[in-house]
Amino acid sequence: MASRPGIDPSAQTGPDPAASAGTVASAPAGTAASARRDADATKAAILRAARHFLARQPHTDVTLKAVAERAGVSPPLILKYFGSKDALFARVMSFDADAEALLDAPLERLGPHMVRYVLEGQRRRGADPLVRIVFAPLHGDHGAVLRENFRDQVTTRLAGRLPGPDAGLRAELAVAALVGLGVMYGIARGSHLRDSDIDTVVESYGPLVQAQLTPAP
């Protein structure tokens, strides 16, 4: 099957859902859904690869070729999905989507939920939602963008949900506990933490985070 211009043939695992109208009147719903899943999986692999390099070297030193090789795609496919290297790293430096999922629980259960989300990100998705903020000093001016995004999209957003005094401080302390958890798991690679099941860690660590969100009277 001939691929369309600008599309990496290796990313296509089934019939082309955009075949010409003269050949196929419409793509089956299952084929279109499969193509969307393939595209989403490819984008996720590219973002994971870009995050990998963001944690190891300055943004200016990272090449699209290196990201593409790690993600198992071609550089033109990255440009197709993200437009440019700067646009790709703008996505990687944003915490918006992660923060939405991280904070997606009722306030009274938010601490355990956030701990679970961090651990599942590390263990099952291979991507911590927060720990890339640790590498902001590597990135010069781009590091300032990373810090600003972190404040606006994570800590300030969390503070807006907290009742009572010192909401900003409590939000930062809660997030600090989560960043520390991510560092211990993914960077320090603490053996006891990594060998423990997620439920055990959530039961132990969740109340510590929750205490900042809903402190006792």
N, C-alpha and C positions, 0 to 999 in steps of 0.2 A: 504494500500500500504506500503510495506517495504521500509524504507529509506536506502540510501547508507551509509556505515560506515563513521563516522566523520561528518555527516550532521545532524543538529538539525531538527527532523521531524516537529517541530512547525513552522519552516521557510518555509516549503513547502506547497503551497496553490493550487497546481495543479499537473498534471501528471509529472512524472520524465522525464525530457528531455534527460537524459543519460541512459534510459533503455537499456537492453542488445540487441545486434543486432539480437539475435535469437528470440526476442519477438517483437521488433518494428524496422522496417528498418530505419526510420528517424523520428525525432520529427517534428510535424507541425511547420511552421514558427511562428505562433501566440503563440504556447506553449513556444518555445524558447525565444521569446521576453518577454513573461510574466515572465518567470523564471529570465531573466536578470533584469527586473524591480523590482521583489521581492528582488533579491540579492542587487541591488543598494539601495533600500529602507532600507534594513536591515543594510547595511554598514553605511548609513547615520544616522540611529538611534544609532548605536554603537558610531560613532564619536560625535554625539550630547551629548550622555551620558558621554563620556570621557571628552569633553569640560566642561561639568557641574562640574565634580570633579576637573578638572584642575584649575577652578576658585575658588575653595573652600578649597583645602588642598594640601599639598606637593605631588608631583608625587610619591614619595616613599611610601606614605601612602595609595594610591589608589589601590584597589584590582580588579582583573578581575571579581570576583564574584559580587562586587558592580556595576561595569559598566554593566555587563550582566543583573543584576536585573533591573537596571534603563532602559536599552534598551529593556527589554522583550525578551531576548535570553538566550542561555546557554553559559557558559565560553568556551566550546570546539568550539562553532561556531565563537567566537571572534578569537580564535587561527587559525581556518580554513581560515578566511578572512584576518587576519593581521599578523599571525605568532607568535607573542609574545606581551607581555605588552609593552616592549620597542619600538617595531615596531609600535604598535598602537599609543603610545604617540609621536613618531617621526612624525606621520601623523598629529596629533593634534597640534603639535608645529610648523608645517610648515604653512606658509601663501601663498604658491605658487599658489594654485588653486583659493583661494579667491582674491589674487592680480590680477590674470589674468582677472577675472570677474569685479573686482572693477575698473580696468583701461581700460575696453573695451568700449571706446567711443572716438570720435575725441576730440582733445585737447580743442577746443573752446567750447565744451559742457561737458567737463569732470567733472567740479565741481558739477553741479546739478546731473549728473549721479552717482557720488560717494555718494552724500548725499542720493539719492534714494536707492542705493544698501545697504547702512548701515541700513536705516530704514526698508526696506523690509526684510532684514536679521533678524532683531529683531522681526518684527511684524508677518511675514508670514512664515519664515523658522525656527524661534527660535534660531538663531545662528548669533551673530555679527561677521563680518569678521575680526575685528581688536582688539576688547577690551580685548582679553585674554592677550595681552602684559602687561596690568596693573598688572597682577598677577605674573609676572616674579620673584619678590622677594620671593615668596613662595617656589621656586623650586631649590634653590641652584645652583649647576652646570648646571642643566637642564634649569634654568632661563637664564643662559648665552647663551645657545643654542637658546632659544626663542628670546632673544634680537638680536642675530646675524641674525637669520632668518628674523626677522622684518626689520632690516636695509637692508639686501641684497635683500629681495623679495618685499618689499613695498617701503620704502623711496628712496633707491638708484635707484630702477627701475623707480619710478615716476620721480626722478630728471633727469634721462636720456632722458625723453621726453620733458623737459622744455627748451625753448630757453631763451637766455638772461643771465644776471649776477645773481649770488647767487642762482643758481638752487637748490643746496642741501638744503640751508636754506629755500627756498620757498616750496620745497617739504615737509620738516619736519613741517613747519607751516600749510600747507594744511592738512597733515595727523593728526596733533595735533587737528585741528578743528573737524575732523571726529571721532577721539578717544573720544574727549570730548562729542560729540553728542551721541556716543554709551554709554558712562558712564552715561550721564544724563537720557537716555532712559532706559537702562537695569539695572543699578546698583542704581542710585539715584531715578529712577522711577518717574521722573518729571511728575506731573499730567497734566500740560498744554500741554507738548510735547506729551505725550501718548494719550491725547484726541484729538489732532489735526490730520487732515488727511494728508497723505504723500505729496500730491501736495502743500498744504499750506506751509509745512516746507521746501520743496525743493525750492519753490519760494523765501522764506525768507532767507534761509541759504546757498543755492547753490551759490549765487553771492559772499558771503564771502569767500568760498573755491576757487571759480574761480579767485578771485582777486589775489591769490598767484600763480596761474598757468599761467595766461595771464595778468600781471599787465598793467595798462594804461601807455602809453608812458609818 
